[in-house]
Amino acid sequence: MLRVATIINTHGLKGECKLYIHTDQPQERFKKGNILYLQDGTKLEVISYREQKGFGYCKFVGVDTIEKAEALKTKEVFIKKSDLLKSEDEYYYYELVDCKVFNEQEEYLGKVSDILETGANLVLRIQDGKKSFLLPFVDAFLIDVDVEQKKITIKEMEGLR
């Protein structure tokens, strides 16, 4: 299962939960009727979802009082991997994190330690020990991305690291 949010607080008196979002496409993940899960396997069915000031606010079936929402505070919310929709040349963050990065000469450059959203494109933080550099996740740098082998091969341009 993949973590999509953490319930960080309640909102109002009727069971709405305030979420810290850990996923892309939250509007899709928290669509009305979608089934989400807590770590212990408890199902949560989405009634409504909205965003405000960088946080998500969600109502779940059966969570209709502040007390029931309070009981969910600090819990992480998950989806099943089988519920993910994906097309070719698209990658989920969990697939890229910890991938080993090599240049065209098969020289090891480090592992993907973090993914940053810049608006224009994703940027991968490649870390090898205490050294790190940023790699734009764009076709100009990418030769091959093999998430099965956890390996990314890049065109290393002058000044990249």
Secondary structure per residue as TSV (DSSP state, phi and psi in degrees):
chain	resnum	aa	ss	phi	psi
A	1	M	-	360.0	153.4
A	2	L	E	-116.4	132.4
A	3	R	E	-72.6	131.1
A	4	V	E	-116.8	-19.1
A	5	A	E	-165.5	163.2
A	6	T	E	-124.4	131.8
A	7	I	E	-79.8	113.5
A	8	I	E	-103.9	-16.0
A	9	N	E	-169.9	178.2
A	10	T	E	-101.0	166.6
A	11	H	E	-143.8	117.4
A	12	G	T	78.0	-169.6
A	13	L	T	-106.6	-4.6
A	14	K	T	-105.5	22.8
A	15	G	T	93.5	8.3
A	16	E	E	-71.9	139.2
A	17	C	E	-109.2	138.2
A	18	K	E	-92.3	129.6
A	19	L	E	-117.3	139.9
A	20	Y	E	-94.5	119.5
A	21	I	E	-85.8	133.0
A	22	H	-	-116.6	21.4
A	23	T	S	-138.8	158.6
A	24	D	S	-84.5	166.4
A	25	Q	-	52.0	51.3
A	26	P	H	-61.5	-32.1
A	27	Q	H	-60.0	-33.9
A	28	E	H	-77.3	-43.7
A	29	R	H	-65.3	-34.5
A	30	F	T	-108.5	29.8
A	31	K	-	-66.7	145.3
A	32	K	T	-51.9	130.1
A	33	G	T	95.2	-16.1
A	34	N	-	-65.1	146.0
A	35	I	E	-103.1	126.2
A	36	L	E	-118.1	170.2
A	37	Y	E	-135.7	148.2
A	38	L	E	-89.1	168.7
A	39	Q	T	-54.6	-37.3
A	40	D	T	-81.0	4.0
A	41	G	-	94.7	-4.9
A	42	T	-	-58.9	131.0
A	43	K	E	-85.7	141.6
A	44	L	E	-127.3	120.4
A	45	E	E	-99.0	130.5
A	46	V	E	-76.2	130.3
A	47	I	E	-97.2	-45.4
A	48	S	E	-153.8	157.9
A	49	Y	E	-148.7	141.0
A	50	R	E	-149.7	164.9
A	51	E	E	-123.3	146.0
A	52	Q	E	-156.3	125.8
A	53	K	T	52.3	42.2
A	54	G	T	83.7	2.3
A	55	F	E	-119.4	157.2
A	56	G	E	-100.2	149.7
A	57	Y	E	-129.4	121.9
A	58	C	E	-133.0	142.1
A	59	K	E	-110.3	137.6
A	60	F	E	-118.8	150.0
A	61	V	T	-58.1	132.3
A	62	G	T	85.2	-9.8
A	63	V	-	-105.2	88.5
A	64	D	-	-122.8	11.2
A	65	T	S	-135.7	161.0
A	66	I	H	-63.7	-32.5
A	67	E	H	-65.2	-41.7
A	68	K	H	-68.1	-36.8
A	69	A	H	-69.3	-39.2
A	70	E	H	-55.8	-39.4
A	71	A	T	-64.7	-18.8
A	72	L	T	-93.5	-9.2
A	73	K	T	-55.0	138.4
A	74	T	T	75.9	-3.4
A	75	K	-	-78.9	145.5
A	76	E	E	-94.7	146.2
A	77	V	E	-112.5	135.2
A	78	F	E	-126.5	160.0
A	79	I	E	-123.3	159.4
A	80	K	-	-78.9	143.1
A	81	K	G	-57.6	-33.3
A	82	S	G	-67.6	-15.9
A	83	D	G	-85.5	-4.3
A	84	L	-	-78.8	138.1
A	85	L	-	-104.3	135.0
A	86	K	-	-149.9	142.5
A	87	S	-	-114.2	171.7
A	88	E	T	-60.0	146.2
A	89	D	T	64.9	22.3
A	90	E	-	-118.1	142.5
A	91	Y	-	-134.0	144.4
A	92	Y	-	-89.8	152.5
A	93	Y	H	-54.4	-43.8
A	94	Y	H	-61.5	-25.1
A	95	E	H	-76.0	-29.2
A	96	L	H	-88.8	-34.7
A	97	V	T	-62.3	135.3
A	98	D	T	77.4	4.4
A	99	C	-	-67.5	139.9
A	100	K	E	-82.3	138.5
A	101	V	E	-112.9	131.1
A	102	F	E	-127.9	153.8
A	103	N	E	-92.1	-176.3
A	104	E	T	-61.6	-25.7
A	105	Q	T	-88.9	11.2
A	106	E	-	64.9	24.1
A	107	E	-	-80.8	128.3
A	108	Y	E	-70.8	126.9
A	109	L	E	-106.0	-22.1
A	110	G	E	142.9	-171.5
A	111	K	E	-116.3	151.9
A	112	V	E	-71.0	116.2
A	113	S	E	-105.0	-19.9
A	114	D	E	-159.1	156.4
A	115	I	E	-126.6	126.3
A	116	L	E	-111.6	137.1
A	117	E	E	-97.7	120.8
A	118	T	-	-106.7	-5.9
A	119	G	S	102.4	-54.5
A	120	A	S	-77.2	-43.3
A	121	N	S	-161.6	169.7
A	122	L	E	-77.3	152.5
A	123	V	E	-128.9	129.6
A	124	L	E	-96.4	135.6
A	125	R	E	-92.8	119.4
A	126	I	E	-102.6	123.9
A	127	Q	E	-124.8	134.6
A	128	D	E	-134.2	99.7
A	129	G	T	66.6	-124.8
A	130	K	T	-90.5	-11.3
A	131	K	E	-88.6	142.2
A	132	S	E	-149.1	158.6
A	133	F	E	-147.8	163.7
A	134	L	E	-102.5	137.6
A	135	L	E	-125.6	114.1
A	136	P	E	-61.6	131.5
A	137	F	-	-88.1	72.9
A	138	V	S	-132.3	157.9
A	139	D	T	-55.9	-30.4
A	140	A	T	-59.5	-28.0
A	141	F	T	-102.8	-23.7
A	142	L	E	-88.9	129.8
A	143	I	E	-101.9	-48.7
A	144	D	E	-151.1	138.6
A	145	V	E	-124.2	112.2
A	146	D	E	-117.2	92.9
A	147	V	T	-71.0	-24.3
A	148	E	T	-65.6	-43.4
A	149	Q	T	-89.2	-3.9
A	150	K	T	55.5	50.5
A	151	K	E	-137.3	132.3
A	152	I	E	-122.7	129.0
A	153	T	E	-110.3	131.3
A	154	I	E	-125.5	159.3
A	155	K	-	-85.4	115.0
A	156	E	-	-90.0	114.7
A	157	M	-	-96.8	153.8
A	158	E	T	-56.6	134.7
A	159	G	T	86.4	0.9
A	160	L	-	-66.4	-41.9
A	161	R	-	-126.5	360.0
